[in-house]
């Protein structure tokens, strides 16, 4: 299929914003803009062959610049970096030197800081011989407090029928921490659906990371067995969100990183299914964790396509990544990247029906 790239708008500074459209014969269509390497749209068919929107986003670039959205900034479909999720105290130590980061979530650091990769203008161009686009970004030494010059690359492609692929790479000239992911909010019910309570979800993880009120880890991963966060079998999200569980109460829903039992492209990490429409998303990833966020803090202030308000639990974000606050925890998989090494991660999202 042909990849099209066109100008979609301009920032107040005059920088051009580009929009790429990818499509395949299954009816899957994805749109990506270079502002924040953001997935603005994913459209796919239901069991009745009706094509509809399945992620939160906008049809106009100007909608991403409204004061309300810029102030609340829910990272709609954006690429997160240098570090997705939270870093406690907005600091970490590398080789005996403490680095102070941008504190944009109280006293903590969230999703790369106040001007993370989600608000950067990436370079973007079609990939020769492939149904995809290549995006790249240079993060200078000291940006948001991070040490090291970081070169970041992200390929987003359609491979096979109905499969959207994200391939991340990064290298540095000084030791630094890296944790990259995409922050898409899914609602497989389509543009008229206002809640994911009627979705079913399965996550292949027997452990989850407990968090406090600031969504920071309180310890190592704990067993999900016997808890409200057990999603090892297909579970109706309405039932999950209604469970009496201190972790669900703390987060006002689910905002937890699951430690995947078998990370890797050969293993399914999660399945999200919408029984009324039949749409299904299956996700595979090389990342060790999967953050599930059920849009707990949406209150109707922000409005999406056609002016529809985004309310609590209007969507579910599935974010493959390393664990939160890994730079400050030796018991978590390391996110430290040193010169000469590469950060690499791959996620595959397969859209279909059943």
BELVENBEL-V152847 format. One record per backbone hydrogen bond with DSSP energy under -0.5 kcal/mol. CO is the residue of the C=O (numbers start at 1). NH is the residue of the N-H. E is the energy in kcal/mol with one decimal. If there is no record, write none. Layout:
co->(CO	CO)
nh->(NH	NH)
e->(E	E)
This chain:
co->(2	4	6	8	9	11	15	16	17	17	18	19	20	21	22	24	28	29	30	31	31	32	33	34	34	34	35	36	38	38	41	42	43	44	46	49	50	52	54	60	61	62	63	66	67	68	69	75	75	77	78	78	80	81	82	82	83	85	86	87	87	88	90	92	94	97	99	99	102	105	108	108	109	110	111	113	116	117	120	120	123	125	126	127	130	131	132	133	134	135	136	137	137	138	139	140	142	143	144	146	148	149	150	150	151	152	153	154	155	156	157	157	160	162	162	163	163	164	165	166	167	168	169	170	171	172	176	179	181	183	184	184	185	186	187	190	196	197	198	199	200	201	202	203	204	206	207	208	208	210	210	212	216	220	222	224	227	229	231	235	236	236	237	238	239	240	243	245	246	247	248	248	249	253	254	256	256	257	258	258	259	264	264	267	269	270	271	272	273	273	274	274	277	278	279	280	281	282	283	283	284	285	288	289	290	291	291	292	293	294	295	295	302	304	305	308	309	310	311	313	316	317	317	318	319	321	323	325	326	329	335	337	338	342	343	345	346	347	348	348	349	349	350	352)
nh->(4	21	19	61	17	14	11	18	8	9	34	6	32	4	30	27	24	43	22	40	41	20	38	36	37	122	38	79	33	40	31	54	29	52	49	51	46	44	187	63	64	65	66	70	71	72	73	77	78	39	80	183	181	117	84	179	112	111	325	90	109	91	101	99	97	94	92	101	104	108	104	105	87	113	81	116	119	120	36	122	136	134	128	130	132	158	127	156	125	154	123	139	152	140	150	143	145	146	102	142	150	173	139	152	171	137	169	135	167	133	159	165	162	164	351	159	165	349	157	347	155	345	153	343	151	340	337	84	80	77	186	318	56	316	190	193	199	238	275	237	273	235	271	205	261	224	259	210	222	218	219	215	212	210	208	227	230	231	203	201	239	240	241	242	243	243	245	249	250	251	252	253	252	255	294	258	292	209	260	290	207	267	285	269	204	283	202	281	200	275	277	278	47	354	274	352	272	350	269	270	348	264	260	321	258	293	319	256	317	313	298	313	310	307	308	304	311	300	314	196	186	293	319	320	291	289	326	328	329	332	178	176	341	344	170	168	286	166	284	350	164	351	282	280)
e->(-0.5	-2.6	-3.1	-0.5	-3.2	-2.6	-2.3	-0.5	-3.9	-1.2	-1.6	-2.5	-2.1	-1.6	-2.4	-1.5	-1.8	-2.8	-3.0	-1.8	-1.3	-3.1	-1.4	-1.0	-0.6	-2.9	-0.5	-2.7	-2.7	-0.9	-2.5	-2.6	-2.4	-2.1	-2.1	-0.5	-1.3	-2.0	-2.4	-0.9	-1.5	-1.3	-0.8	-2.6	-2.2	-2.2	-3.3	-0.7	-1.0	-2.5	-0.5	-2.7	-1.0	-1.9	-0.5	-3.0	-0.8	-2.0	-2.4	-1.7	-2.2	-1.1	-3.5	-3.1	-2.1	-2.6	-1.4	-0.5	-1.0	-1.8	-0.7	-2.1	-2.2	-2.1	-0.7	-0.9	-1.8	-1.1	-3.5	-0.8	-1.7	-3.0	-0.6	-2.0	-1.3	-2.6	-2.4	-2.4	-1.7	-2.9	-2.3	-0.5	-3.0	-0.6	-3.0	-2.1	-2.3	-2.0	-1.7	-2.6	-0.5	-1.1	-3.0	-0.6	-1.7	-2.2	-2.4	-3.2	-2.5	-2.4	-0.6	-3.2	-0.6	-0.5	-3.6	-2.0	-0.5	-3.1	-2.0	-2.5	-2.4	-1.8	-2.9	-2.9	-2.6	-0.5	-3.7	-2.4	-3.0	-2.2	-0.6	-0.9	-1.7	-2.2	-1.5	-1.7	-2.0	-1.7	-0.5	-2.9	-3.0	-1.8	-2.3	-2.3	-2.5	-2.2	-1.7	-0.6	-3.2	-2.0	-0.6	-2.1	-1.8	-0.5	-2.4	-2.6	-1.1	-0.8	-2.7	-2.3	-0.8	-2.0	-2.9	-1.0	-0.6	-1.2	-1.0	-2.5	-2.3	-1.7	-0.8	-2.1	-0.5	-0.5	-2.2	-0.6	-2.9	-2.3	-0.9	-1.9	-0.7	-1.7	-0.6	-0.5	-2.8	-2.9	-2.1	-3.1	-3.3	-0.6	-0.7	-2.9	-2.5	-1.8	-2.7	-2.5	-3.1	-3.1	-2.8	-1.6	-3.0	-3.7	-2.0	-2.4	-2.7	-0.5	-2.6	-1.5	-3.2	-0.5	-1.1	-1.9	-2.8	-1.6	-1.7	-3.4	-0.8	-2.3	-1.6	-2.4	-2.7	-2.1	-0.6	-0.6	-2.7	-1.8	-1.2	-1.5	-1.8	-1.1	-2.1	-2.3	-2.2	-0.5	-1.5	-3.1	-2.2	-2.9	-2.4	-0.6	-3.2	-0.6	-2.4	-2.6)
